[in-house]
Amino acid sequence: MRGPQDETTVSGGPNLRGPQDETTVSGGPSSRGPQDETTLSTGPDDTALYDRIGRSYSSTRRADPRLEAQVWRALGDARTVLNVGAGTGAYEPCDREVLAVEPSAAMRAQRPPGAAPVIDAQAEALPFDDGAFDAAMAVLTVHHWSDPAAGLRELRRVARRVVVLGYDALGGPRTWLTRDYLPGAIVTARPTVREAVGALGGARVEVVPIPHDCTDGFLHAYWRRPGAYLDELVRANISVFALMADDEVAAFVAALEADLRGGAWERRNGALRARPELDCGYRLLVAER
Ligand SMILES: C[S@@+](CC[C@H](N)C(=O)[O-])C[C@H]1O[C@@H](n2cnc3c(N)ncnc32)[C@H](O)[C@@H]1O
């Protein structure tokens, strides 16, 4: 199971518990977290999903500089940063001491040379002491955790500042994509921002507008480039599509293709073409002690 990059030496990670912790830690609430009673529905862990779908991740998923600037600002003066659900290393600041946590071997394998050291662990049971980091960040990952509340409590436990970038499927605005083509996607995406703020014990919430030419190909990145969703590679790196049955994806592609060809998409959404950015429901949560 463990790939070569698992041998990463964690040099200089603050207060790491020791080498024996560099193993996969299966999900489940941590007994070390504060006694917060927040519970969110738990589900299957998506590590295996990313081992399956994550292999071409870097081809369409690159940190967008405008989102990155917002995340880095939120990290404030933190010198040591834990990046949980770090994937290929997108959004990791290069001017601070970063340690990454990523359970999927396929994702760890795509971390570029020179990226921050990475360990194989899960958000729900972080192998670090209380307050070990100035800040912990989690970007577009919390909805994949088997127990988001437990993972968020862990972030709170190990860092004095927590920065989470997530998608508010239920509380955020509807877009043409979820309203007209993927209504099911918003039902399953958890936690909502409200739930996540509760699990963090309070947080400041910032809107993260999505630029029309966003370089990170997540679910709503192509809100002004609808033809992009017809591209199999684009869909392969968006977990919502990867989790859909083949016939559902085929129906989505057929419907969107027909609307683009026949002009229905343009009639309904053409006004968006004048917008440089759009609130698609992405939010930055910043919690501090
Ligand atoms: C959409 S990717 C985001 C990766 C990276 N943060 C980025 O912005 O590109 C979601 C990541 O969450 C990871 N993940 C899934 N379950 C996890 C868990 N329980 N704890 C930590 N990470 C997890 C996946 O392996 C995957 O790499």
The ligand as a Tripos MOL2 file, in Angstrom:
@<TRIPOS>MOLECULE
LIG
   27    29     1     0     0
SMALL
NO_CHARGES

@<TRIPOS>ATOM
      1 C1         -9.8880   17.6790   -3.5990 C.3       1 LIG1
      2 S1         -8.4260   17.0640   -2.8620 S.3       1 LIG1
      3 C2         -7.7140   18.5860   -2.2710 C.3       1 LIG1
      4 C3         -6.2370   18.5070   -2.1490 C.3       1 LIG1
      5 C4         -5.5310   19.8420   -1.8570 C.3       1 LIG1
      6 N1         -5.8900   20.3540   -0.5430 N.3       1 LIG1
      7 C5         -5.8410   20.8380   -2.9310 C.2       1 LIG1
      8 O1         -6.4300   21.8900   -2.6290 O.co2     1 LIG1
      9 O2         -5.4820   20.5940   -4.0770 O.co2     1 LIG1
     10 C6         -9.0120   16.2940   -1.3650 C.3       1 LIG1
     11 C7         -7.9210   15.5730   -0.5900 C.3       1 LIG1
     12 O3         -8.4170   15.1510    0.6810 O.3       1 LIG1
     13 C8         -7.7870   13.9330    1.0020 C.3       1 LIG1
     14 N2         -8.5060   13.2160    2.0770 N.ar      1 LIG1
     15 C9         -9.5350   12.3450    1.9690 C.ar      1 LIG1
     16 N3         -9.9050   11.8900    3.1750 N.ar      1 LIG1
     17 C10        -9.0770   12.4850    4.0840 C.ar      1 LIG1
     18 C11        -8.9610   12.4380    5.5100 C.ar      1 LIG1
     19 N4         -9.7720   11.6870    6.2440 N.pl3     1 LIG1
     20 N5         -7.9990   13.1860    6.1010 N.ar      1 LIG1
     21 C12        -7.1790   13.9760    5.3650 C.ar      1 LIG1
     22 N6         -7.2560   14.0600    4.0100 N.ar      1 LIG1
     23 C13        -8.1900   13.3460    3.3830 C.ar      1 LIG1
     24 C14        -7.7860   13.1830   -0.3230 C.3       1 LIG1
     25 O4         -6.8870   12.0950   -0.3250 O.3       1 LIG1
     26 C15        -7.4090   14.3030   -1.2860 C.3       1 LIG1
     27 O5         -6.0350   14.4000   -1.4790 O.3       1 LIG1
@<TRIPOS>BOND
     1     1     2 1
     2     2     3 1
     3     2    10 1
     4     3     4 1
     5     4     5 1
     6     5     6 1
     7     5     7 1
     8     7     8 2
     9     7     9 1
    10    10    11 1
    11    11    12 1
    12    11    26 1
    13    12    13 1
    14    13    14 1
    15    13    24 1
    16    14    15 ar
    17    14    23 ar
    18    15    16 ar
    19    16    17 ar
    20    17    18 ar
    21    17    23 ar
    22    18    19 1
    23    18    20 ar
    24    20    21 ar
    25    21    22 ar
    26    22    23 ar
    27    24    25 1
    28    24    26 1
    29    26    27 1
@<TRIPOS>SUBSTRUCTURE
     1 LIG1         1 GROUP 0 **** ****
